[in-house]
Amino acid sequence: MSAHQRSESHQRLADGHLLTAPTIQWFFNHYVRNDSDRDDWRFAPLDGTRGEPDFRGVAPAWIGVAEFDPLVDEGEAYAQKLREAGNKVTLVRYDGVIHEFVKMGAFVDEARRAQQQAAHALRAAFGTGG
């Protein structure tokens, strides 16, 4: 969500928690054609400077972040940006887990809880229960 990975969580969690700084750069190198792409809001909605849309009136957002994820600060900042634009946002922080935790529902209680909460948010957003 940020173009240059300068948040405190990127620094603090750059190594040792599965998603590392070099891995993030590897992924980013597959998304951007060149450094100027990092300025596009579609790549970096937090700090993209090229063509940023108005974030007012977007769909309600459910954002789940993991305590030991280098992206945790960005997820929380994105939730704040959406709130400041007047949007309904649910932010849930899952303590004690890493970036990939949500895939571990067969083994990790927090993953099952995140999956259930995400499904609940989707049902509510689509008006099919909640």
C-alpha positions as CSV (number, residue, x, y, z in Angstrom):
1,M,0.0,0.0,0.0
2,S,3.0,2.2,0.3
3,A,5.5,2.7,-2.6
4,H,8.7,2.7,-0.7
5,Q,8.4,0.5,2.5
6,R,9.6,3.1,5.0
7,S,7.1,2.4,7.8
8,E,8.3,1.4,11.3
9,S,6.9,-2.1,10.8
10,H,8.9,-2.6,7.6
11,Q,12.1,-1.7,9.5
12,R,11.2,-3.7,12.6
13,L,10.0,-6.8,10.8
14,A,12.3,-6.8,7.7
15,D,13.7,-10.2,8.5
16,G,12.7,-13.4,10.3
17,H,8.9,-13.5,10.0
18,L,8.4,-15.2,6.6
19,L,7.6,-12.1,4.6
20,T,11.0,-10.3,4.5
21,A,12.2,-7.1,2.9
22,P,13.9,-8.9,0.0
23,T,10.7,-10.9,-0.6
24,I,8.6,-7.8,-0.7
25,Q,11.0,-6.2,-3.2
26,W,10.8,-9.4,-5.3
27,F,7.0,-9.2,-5.4
28,F,7.1,-5.4,-6.1
29,N,9.5,-6.0,-9.0
30,H,6.8,-8.1,-10.6
31,Y,4.2,-5.4,-10.2
32,V,6.0,-2.3,-11.4
33,R,7.6,-1.8,-14.8
34,N,9.8,1.0,-13.5
35,D,10.3,3.2,-10.5
36,S,7.7,5.7,-11.8
37,D,5.0,3.1,-11.4
38,R,5.5,3.4,-7.7
39,D,3.9,6.8,-7.9
40,D,0.6,5.5,-9.2
41,W,-2.1,5.4,-6.6
42,R,-3.2,2.0,-7.8
43,F,0.1,0.6,-6.7
44,A,0.4,2.7,-3.6
45,P,-2.9,4.1,-2.4
46,L,-1.3,5.5,0.8
47,D,1.3,7.7,-0.9
48,G,0.9,7.4,-4.7
49,T,1.1,10.9,-6.2
50,R,0.0,10.2,-9.7
51,G,-3.8,10.2,-10.4
52,E,-5.0,9.8,-6.8
53,P,-8.8,9.4,-6.8
54,D,-11.2,10.7,-4.3
55,F,-11.6,8.1,-1.6
56,R,-14.9,9.4,-0.3
57,G,-17.9,7.1,-0.7
58,V,-16.1,3.9,-1.4
59,A,-17.6,0.6,-0.3
60,P,-17.3,-0.4,3.4
61,A,-13.9,-1.9,4.1
62,W,-12.9,-4.8,6.4
63,I,-9.2,-4.8,6.9
64,G,-7.4,-7.5,8.9
65,V,-3.7,-7.0,9.9
66,A,-1.2,-9.3,11.5
67,E,1.0,-8.2,14.4
68,F,4.2,-9.7,12.9
69,D,3.6,-8.5,9.3
70,P,5.9,-5.8,7.8
71,L,2.7,-4.4,6.2
72,V,0.9,-4.0,9.5
73,D,1.5,-0.2,9.7
74,E,0.4,0.3,6.1
75,G,-2.9,-1.7,6.7
76,E,-3.6,0.5,9.7
77,A,-2.7,3.7,7.9
78,Y,-5.0,2.7,4.9
79,A,-7.9,2.1,7.3
80,Q,-7.3,5.6,8.8
81,K,-7.1,7.1,5.3
82,L,-10.5,5.6,4.4
83,R,-12.0,6.7,7.7
84,E,-10.8,10.2,7.2
85,A,-12.6,10.2,3.8
86,G,-15.8,9.4,5.7
87,N,-16.0,5.7,4.9
88,K,-17.1,2.8,7.1
89,V,-14.0,0.8,8.1
90,T,-13.6,-2.2,10.3
91,L,-10.0,-2.8,11.3
92,V,-9.0,-6.0,13.1
93,R,-5.5,-6.6,14.4
94,Y,-4.6,-10.2,14.9
95,D,-1.9,-10.5,17.6
96,G,0.8,-13.2,17.5
97,V,0.6,-14.0,13.8
98,I,2.5,-13.3,10.6
99,H,1.5,-12.1,7.1
100,E,0.4,-15.5,5.8
101,F,-1.6,-16.5,8.9
102,V,-5.0,-16.4,7.3
103,K,-4.1,-19.4,5.1
104,M,-3.4,-21.5,8.2
105,G,-7.0,-22.0,9.3
106,A,-6.6,-25.7,9.9
107,F,-3.9,-25.0,12.6
108,V,-4.2,-21.4,13.9
109,D,-7.2,-20.2,15.8
110,E,-6.6,-16.6,14.8
111,A,-6.8,-17.7,11.1
112,R,-10.1,-19.3,11.6
113,R,-11.4,-16.2,13.4
114,A,-10.1,-14.0,10.6
115,Q,-11.7,-16.2,8.0
116,Q,-15.0,-16.1,9.8
117,Q,-14.9,-12.3,10.3
118,A,-14.0,-11.7,6.7
119,A,-16.8,-13.9,5.5
120,H,-19.2,-12.1,7.9
121,A,-18.1,-8.7,6.4
122,L,-18.7,-9.9,2.9
123,R,-22.1,-11.3,3.7
124,A,-23.0,-8.0,5.3
125,A,-21.7,-6.0,2.4
126,F,-23.6,-8.0,-0.1
127,G,-26.8,-8.1,2.0
128,T,-26.8,-11.8,2.3
129,G,-26.8,-12.1,6.0
130,G,-24.3,-10.9,8.5
